[in-house]
Amino acid sequence: MKAINAVRLGGAEVLPLVEGGKGVSVSTGVSAGAWAAAGGVGTISVVNADSYDEHGNVVPQIYKGRTRRERQEELIDYAIKGGIAQAKIAHEKAGGKGRIHANILWEMGGSEQVIAGVLEGAKGLIHGMTCGAGMPYRLSDIAAKFGVYYYPIVSSARAFNALWKRAYSKSAELLGGVVYEDPWRAGGHNGLSNTENPLQPEDPYPRVAALRKTMRAFGLGDTPIIMAGGVWWLEEWQDWIDNPELGPIVFQFGTRPLLTEESPIPEAWKARLLTLKKGDVYLNRFSPTGFYSSAVNNSFLQELRGRSERQVAFSTEAVGEHVASYGVGARKREVFVTPADLLRIRAWEAEGFTEAMRTPDSTLIFVTPEKAREILADQVACMGCLSECRFSNWSQRPPEYTNGRKADPRSFCIQKTLQALSHAHGPDEEKIADNNLMFGGTNAWRFATDPFYSNGFVPTVKQLIERIMTGR
């Protein structure tokens, strides 16, 4: 195993190990501070992070606004206060060691307001910003305003090329590194393009080599590339270390820090990680963002799959094969489906899926009455957590604040499910964990096969980093 040496990142010498950012109360100041204290780069998430009252209790994120726009302002306020609180905790835990980064999703609702508010309220506590989930052209402008380093997250050389030419070349001195997030292997939302097959993962080496070639053309040969997604044992990546074609490489770990003592996720989530098998985490297209995402195959995803499978095309007029009449809703408004689909509908209704819901694509999905009521309630309660949401048809663009399409019942409220999972502590947490979105990298199954975790061992962050540094 090659020696794993410190690198210069964000103006400091650190171990080439970065904690990946995980939103909604998962990448906290405690975990990030512990990672930095061990000599690496810890990452807090400022995506609806927890804040605390004067007694140290988590402040519930309750929305009182009458409109979606009013509720989004409340959400932004919660996110800023939470981000500042987590930055302070991380700074204290780090004890002056390592680096602390803040992770933001560009397509999060009010993302620019949130990161500006956090950096203003936590001056000197955050050394860098990582940002993905979109094309964050203005990231460099925000970094320059607050004097922090920035780390764009890309999944191709082409994406970085566009970011550099349009914006980043103006603030090159603050570009601390470029995160290559593998769109097939990383957890959470991924940057697969329309031309890339989600079922055929590509080797990351040629893609990262192409990224380095592009960066060298811009004079960025010594700027670190942070490899994110699928990294487990570093001895499996030793051909990347001190590789002249790739230049300086840093490794990011997003999934492995979930299973540490400092990780704030519920015990039921940690226990589930230790039982995963290969294939239990997979890419899906149910996210209201429109991006692919990588999550654990639990009851939550199975229910979403069921919605899409119980789906038929319809027409408002009898045309072609769509000649079978069907009544939708309480008023039984007539639409037309094919005779074969009408037979399928009757079978679904016999199983209890009696409520037909229209999608933006002129199709109907069939769910139980209880699920239909839940979907409608969640759509009405939208608080604008995304810049645009397919599920609720929200858009933060004034004056309409809508994406111009019908709300899509095939998706879900991502804010609701992630908050429910991250705070599922108590006697019902196993049930809650199974019925909410559980992000994870596609290598998460390795918890069950890695001898480091034998007999259910859960390490501290320090123990995990020490293990990673051995290469094994």
C-alpha positions in Angstrom: 0.0 0.0 0.0 1.4 3.4 -1.0 1.9 6.0 1.7 -1.1 8.3 2.2 0.4 11.8 2.7 -1.1 15.1 3.7 -2.2 17.5 1.0 -2.7 21.2 1.0 -6.4 22.0 0.9 -8.0 25.3 1.7 -4.8 26.9 2.8 -3.9 24.1 5.3 -2.1 20.7 5.4 -4.7 18.0 6.0 -5.1 14.3 5.5 -6.5 13.6 2.0 -9.8 12.4 3.5 -13.0 14.4 3.3 -16.3 13.7 5.0 -19.1 13.9 2.3 -21.9 16.3 3.0 -25.3 14.7 3.8 -28.3 17.0 4.2 -31.1 17.4 6.6 -29.6 16.9 10.1 -27.2 14.1 9.1 -23.9 15.9 8.5 -23.8 17.7 11.8 -21.3 19.8 13.7 -20.5 16.8 15.9 -19.5 14.5 13.1 -17.8 17.2 11.0 -15.9 18.5 14.0 -14.7 15.0 14.9 -13.5 14.4 11.3 -11.6 17.7 11.3 -10.2 16.9 14.8 -8.7 13.7 13.3 -6.9 15.7 10.7 -9.2 15.6 7.8 -11.9 17.8 6.3 -15.3 17.7 8.1 -18.4 18.8 6.3 -21.6 20.2 7.9 -24.8 20.3 5.9 -26.7 23.6 5.8 -29.7 22.0 4.1 -32.3 22.4 6.9 -29.8 21.7 9.7 -31.0 21.5 13.3 -30.9 24.5 15.5 -31.4 24.4 19.3 -33.2 26.3 22.0 -31.6 27.7 25.2 -31.9 24.2 26.8 -30.1 22.5 24.0 -33.2 20.9 22.5 -33.8 20.6 18.8 -36.1 23.4 17.5 -38.9 21.7 15.6 -39.3 23.1 12.1 -43.0 24.0 12.1 -44.4 26.1 9.3 -47.2 28.7 10.0 -47.2 30.7 6.8 -50.4 30.7 4.8 -48.7 30.6 1.4 -45.9 28.5 0.0 -43.7 31.6 -0.4 -44.3 32.6 3.3 -43.4 29.0 4.3 -40.2 29.2 2.2 -39.1 32.3 4.1 -39.6 30.3 7.3 -37.6 27.4 5.9 -34.7 29.8 4.9 -34.7 31.2 8.4 -34.5 27.7 9.9 -31.7 26.7 7.6 -29.6 29.8 8.4 -30.0 29.4 12.1 -29.3 25.6 11.8 -26.2 26.1 9.7 -24.8 28.7 12.1 -25.4 26.4 15.1 -23.7 23.4 13.4 -20.7 25.5 12.3 -20.2 26.6 15.9 -20.4 23.0 17.1 -18.0 21.8 14.4 -15.5 24.6 15.2 -15.5 23.8 18.9 -15.1 20.0 18.3 -12.3 20.4 15.7 -10.1 22.2 18.2 -8.3 24.1 15.5 -7.4 21.0 13.5 -8.3 20.0 10.0 -10.8 22.0 8.0 -14.6 22.6 8.2 -16.6 22.8 5.0 -20.3 23.6 4.5 -22.3 21.7 2.0 -25.2 23.3 0.1 -27.5 22.1 -2.7 -27.7 24.7 -5.4 -31.3 23.6 -6.3 -32.4 23.9 -2.6 -35.0 26.6 -2.1 -33.3 29.9 -1.3 -29.8 28.4 -1.5 -28.0 31.7 -2.1 -29.8 33.3 0.9 -29.0 30.4 3.1 -25.3 30.1 2.4 -24.8 33.9 2.6 -26.7 33.9 5.9 -24.7 31.1 7.3 -21.3 32.5 6.2 -22.3 35.9 7.6 -23.4 34.4 11.0 -20.4 32.0 11.3 -17.5 34.2 10.1 -14.2 32.5 10.5 -15.7 29.1 11.4 -16.2 27.7 7.9 -13.2 27.3 5.6 -14.9 26.1 2.4 -18.1 25.5 0.6 -19.0 22.4 -1.4 -21.9 22.7 -3.7 -23.7 20.4 -6.3 -27.2 19.4 -7.4 -27.2 21.8 -10.3 -24.8 24.2 -12.0 -23.7 26.6 -9.2 -22.3 29.4 -11.3 -22.6 32.0 -8.6 -20.7 29.8 -6.0 -17.5 31.6 -6.8 -19.1 35.0 -6.3 -20.3 34.1 -2.9 -16.9 32.6 -2.0 -15.2 35.8 -3.0 -17.6 38.0 -1.0 -16.9 36.0 2.2 -13.3 35.1 1.5 -13.7 31.3 1.7 -12.7 28.5 -0.6 -15.2 26.8 -2.9 -15.4 23.2 -4.1 -17.9 22.7 -6.9 -19.3 19.1 -7.3 -19.4 17.9 -10.9 -19.8 14.5 -12.5 -17.9 15.3 -15.8 -15.2 17.4 -17.3 -17.8 19.0 -19.5 -19.7 20.4 -16.5 -16.5 21.9 -15.0 -15.5 23.4 -18.3 -18.8 25.3 -18.4 -18.5 26.5 -14.8 -15.0 27.6 -15.3 -15.6 29.6 -18.5 -18.7 31.2 -17.3 -17.7 32.1 -13.8 -14.9 30.4 -11.9 -12.0 31.8 -13.9 -12.8 35.2 -12.2 -12.1 33.7 -8.7 -9.5 31.1 -9.5 -7.4 31.8 -6.4 -10.3 30.6 -4.1 -11.0 27.4 -6.0 -9.8 24.9 -3.3 -10.6 21.8 -5.3 -13.0 20.1 -7.6 -15.2 17.3 -6.3 -15.8 14.5 -8.9 -19.0 12.8 -7.6 -19.5 9.5 -9.5 -23.1 9.5 -10.8 -23.4 5.7 -10.4 -21.8 5.1 -7.0 -22.4 8.1 -4.8 -25.3 8.3 -2.3 -28.0 10.9 -2.5 -28.8 12.9 -5.7 -26.5 12.1 -8.6 -25.6 13.9 -11.8 -26.4 11.3 -14.5 -27.0 13.0 -17.8 -29.7 11.9 -20.3 -27.2 10.1 -22.4 -25.8 8.0 -19.5 -27.3 4.6 -18.7 -28.1 4.2 -14.9 -27.7 0.5 -15.3 -24.2 0.6 -16.9 -21.7 2.2 -14.5 -18.6 3.7 -16.2 -15.1 3.4 -14.9 -14.4 6.6 -13.0 -10.7 6.7 -13.9 -11.1 7.9 -17.5 -13.7 10.4 -16.4 -11.4 11.8 -13.7 -8.4 11.8 -16.1 -10.5 13.8 -18.5 -11.4 16.3 -15.7 -7.7 16.7 -14.9 -6.9 17.3 -18.5 -9.5 20.0 -18.7 -8.3 21.6 -15.4 -4.7 21.6 -16.7 -5.8 23.5 -19.7 -6.9 26.2 -17.3 -3.7 26.1 -15.3 -5.2 24.0 -12.5 -2.8 21.1 -12.6 -2.1 21.3 -8.8 -5.7 21.9 -7.7 -6.8 18.8 -5.9 -9.6 16.6 -7.4 -11.7 15.0 -4.7 -12.9 11.6 -5.7 -16.4 10.9 -4.2 -18.6 7.9 -4.6 -17.7 4.2 -4.1 -14.5 4.8 -2.1 -14.1 2.2 0.6 -10.6 0.6 1.1 -7.9 3.0 -0.2 -5.7 0.0 -1.2 -8.3 -0.5 -4.0 -7.4 3.0 -5.2 -3.7 3.1 -4.7 -3.2 3.4 -8.5 -4.7 6.8 -8.1 -2.3 7.9 -5.4 0.8 9.8 -6.7 -0.4 9.2 -10.2 1.1 11.8 -12.6 -1.9 11.6 -15.0 -4.4 12.4 -12.3 -2.4 14.8 -10.2 -3.3 15.5 -6.5 -6.2 13.3 -5.5 -8.2 13.5 -2.3 -10.8 10.9 -1.3 -14.3 11.6 0.0 -16.3 9.3 2.2 -20.1 10.0 2.5 -21.6 6.6 3.4 -19.0 5.2 5.8 -19.3 8.2 8.3 -23.0 7.2 8.7 -21.9 4.3 10.9 -19.9 6.0 13.6 -20.6 6.9 17.2 -20.8 10.6 16.3 -23.2 10.0 13.5 -26.6 11.4 14.5 -28.8 9.0 12.5 -31.2 6.7 14.3 -30.0 3.4 15.6 -32.5 1.6 13.3 -30.8 3.2 10.3 -27.3 2.1 11.5 -28.6 -1.4 12.1 -30.1 -1.5 8.6 -26.7 -0.5 7.1 -25.1 -3.6 8.8 -27.6 -5.9 7.0 -27.5 -4.6 3.5 -26.7 -6.9 0.6 -25.3 -6.0 -2.8 -28.1 -4.5 -4.8 -30.1 -3.3 -1.8 -29.1 0.3 -2.7 -30.0 1.5 -6.2 -30.6 4.5 -8.4 -34.2 5.7 -8.8 -36.0 8.5 -10.6 -38.7 9.2 -8.0 -37.1 12.4 -6.5 -39.1 15.6 -6.9 -35.8 17.3 -8.1 -35.8 15.3 -11.3 -32.4 14.0 -10.5 -31.5 10.3 -10.1 -30.9 9.4 -6.5 -29.3 6.5 -4.7 -31.2 5.1 -1.7 -31.9 1.9 0.2 -34.6 -0.4 -1.2 -37.1 -0.3 1.7 -40.9 0.0 2.0 -40.7 3.6 1.1 -39.2 3.0 -2.4 -41.3 -0.1 -2.9 -44.5 2.0 -2.4 -43.2 4.6 -4.9 -42.4 1.8 -7.4 -46.0 0.5 -6.9 -47.5 3.9 -7.8 -45.7 4.0 -11.1 -46.4 0.4 -11.9 -50.1 1.0 -11.4 -50.2 3.5 -14.1 -52.1 3.8 -17.4 -52.3 6.4 -20.1 -55.6 8.2 -20.7 -57.3 10.5 -23.1 -60.1 13.1 -22.5 -61.7 11.9 -25.8 -62.3 8.5 -27.3 -59.5 8.2 -29.8 -57.5 5.3 -31.2 -57.4 2.4 -28.8 -58.6 4.7 -25.9 -62.3 3.9 -26.1 -63.1 2.4 -22.7 -64.8 4.9 -20.5 -63.6 5.5 -16.9 -64.7 7.9 -14.2 -62.1 9.8 -12.3 -62.6 11.3 -8.8 -65.7 11.8 -6.7 -67.4 13.4 -9.7 -66.5 10.6 -12.0 -65.2 12.8 -14.7 -65.0 10.8 -17.9 -61.7 9.8 -19.5 -60.9 7.1 -21.9 -58.4 4.2 -21.5 -57.7 1.1 -23.5 -59.9 -1.9 -22.8 -56.8 -3.8 -21.6 -56.0 -1.1 -19.2 -59.5 -1.0 -17.9 -59.2 -4.6 -16.9 -55.9 -3.8 -15.1 -57.7 -0.9 -13.3 -60.5 -3.2 -12.1 -57.9 -5.6 -10.7 -56.1 -2.8 -8.8 -59.4 -1.5 -7.5 -60.2 -5.0 -6.2 -56.8 -4.9 -4.3 -57.8 -1.6 -2.6 -56.1 0.9 -5.0 -59.3 2.7 -5.8 -58.2 6.3 -6.1 -57.0 7.5 -9.5 -54.7 10.5 -9.5 -53.7 12.4 -12.6 -50.0 13.0 -13.5 -48.5 15.8 -15.7 -48.0 13.2 -18.5 -51.7 12.3 -19.2 -51.5 9.2 -17.1 -53.4 7.9 -14.1 -51.8 6.2 -11.1 -53.9 4.2 -8.6 -53.4 4.3 -4.8 -55.4 3.7 -1.7 -57.7 6.4 -0.4 -55.4 6.9 2.6 -52.4 7.4 0.4 -54.3 9.8 -1.9 -55.2 11.9 1.1 -51.6 11.9 2.3 -50.2 12.9 -1.2 -52.7 15.8 -1.5 -52.0 17.0 2.1 -48.2 17.0 1.4 -48.6 18.9 -1.8 -50.8 21.5 -0.1 -48.3 21.8 2.8 -45.3 22.5 0.4 -42.8 24.9 2.0 -40.6 25.5 -1.0 -37.6 23.4 0.1 -36.5 23.1 -3.6 -36.0 25.8 -6.2 -38.5 23.7 -8.3 -40.5 20.7 -7.2 -42.2 18.2 -9.5 -44.2 16.8 -6.6 -46.0 20.0 -5.6 -45.4 22.0 -8.8 -43.7 24.7 -6.8 -41.1 27.1 -8.3 -39.5 29.9 -6.4 -39.7 32.1 -9.5 -42.1 35.0 -9.0 -44.9 36.0 -9.6 -46.6 32.6 -10.1 -44.4 30.5 -7.9 -45.2 27.4 -10.0 -43.3 25.3 -12.5 -46.2 25.5 -14.9 -47.1 21.8 -14.8 -49.5 19.7 -12.8 -48.3 18.4 -9.5 -46.9 14.9 -9.9 -48.3 12.3 -7.4 -45.6 9.8 -8.5 -43.1 11.6 -6.4 -43.0 12.7 -2.7 -42.3 15.5 -0.3 -38.5 15.2 0.2 -38.3 17.6 3.1 -41.0 15.7 5.0 -39.4 12.3 4.6 -35.8 13.3 5.3 -36.8 15.2 8.5 -38.9 12.2 9.6 -36.0 9.8 9.1 -33.2 11.9 10.6 -35.3 12.5 13.8 -36.7 9.0 14.2 -35.4 8.3 17.7 -37.6 6.1 19.9 -39.6 2.9 20.0 -41.0 3.4 16.5 -37.8 4.3 14.7 -37.4 0.9 12.9 -40.8 1.4 11.3 -40.2 5.0 10.5 -36.8 4.2 9.0 -38.4 1.5 6.7 -41.1 4.0 5.6 -39.0 7.0 4.7 -36.2 7.8 2.2 -32.9 6.3 3.3 -30.1 7.6 1.2 -26.9 5.6 0.8 -24.0 5.0 -1.6 -24.2 1.9 -3.8 -21.3 0.4 -1.8 -23.2 0.5 1.5 -23.6 -3.3 1.3 -20.0 -3.5 2.2 -20.7 -2.7 5.9 -21.9 -6.3 6.2 -18.8 -7.8 4.6 -16.0 -5.6 5.9 -14.3 -7.3 8.9 -13.9 -3.9 10.5 -17.6 -3.9 11.4 -17.7 -7.6 12.5 -20.0 -8.3 15.5 -21.8 -5.0 14.8 -18.8 -2.8 15.7 -19.5 0.9 15.4 -16.3 3.0 15.4 -15.7 6.5 16.5 -14.8 8.9 13.7 -11.2 8.8 14.9 -11.1 5.0 14.7 -12.6 5.1 11.3 -10.1 7.5 9.9 -7.2 5.5 11.5 -8.6 2.4 9.8 -9.0 4.2 6.4 -5.4 5.4 6.6 -4.1 1.8 6.8 -5.6 1.3 3.3 -7.7 -1.7 4.4 
